[in-house]
Each structure stands twice: as structure tokens, then as C-alpha cells.
Amino acid sequence: MREIILYTTQHCSLCDAAFDMLLSLPEARACSLTTLDIATDEILMDQFGERIPVVAIGDAQLDAPFDAPTLQRWLKNKISC
């Protein structure tokens, strides 16, 4: 099973929207979804602080801002769950 990682943090409306989009897209349903709060790790803060939410599969990353159609196209190109 492929893993989708959502880099996020608390009180982030874009992050909440990205999470909701991932839950609603059929392309993501057969994958495991892990959320990582970047505020809990200084390295993650340095790497993702200006870009969240970030969706990652392996080395591929999709930075905000994105909408549902963009996320869906990106997922279709990155996963074959």
C-alpha cells in the first residue's frame, strides 16, 4: 500500500482543506494517509514552514496552494494503489 504524507500544522485552514480533499478523492482512498505536524520538529519547520500544506508520495511533493482538481491530477500521476 502506498503512503501519502500530509505535512501540516494546527490552526492552518489550508491544511484542513487539504486533509478534507485527500479524504474525498477516490485516488487516495486505497493508500495510507499519514499527517505530520511540522511544528513538532525543527527540521520539518525549516523544510516545510513556508510551503504547507505539502502532500508527498515518496520523493514527489505537491506544495500549496492547490485545489481539488490539481490534487486529483497529481495523485493520478503519482500513485497506482
Summary of the structure (lengths in Angstrom):
residues: 81
radius of gyration: 11.8
end to end distance: 6.3
largest distance: 33.1
contacts: 218
relative contact order: 0.27
helix: 46%
strand: 25%
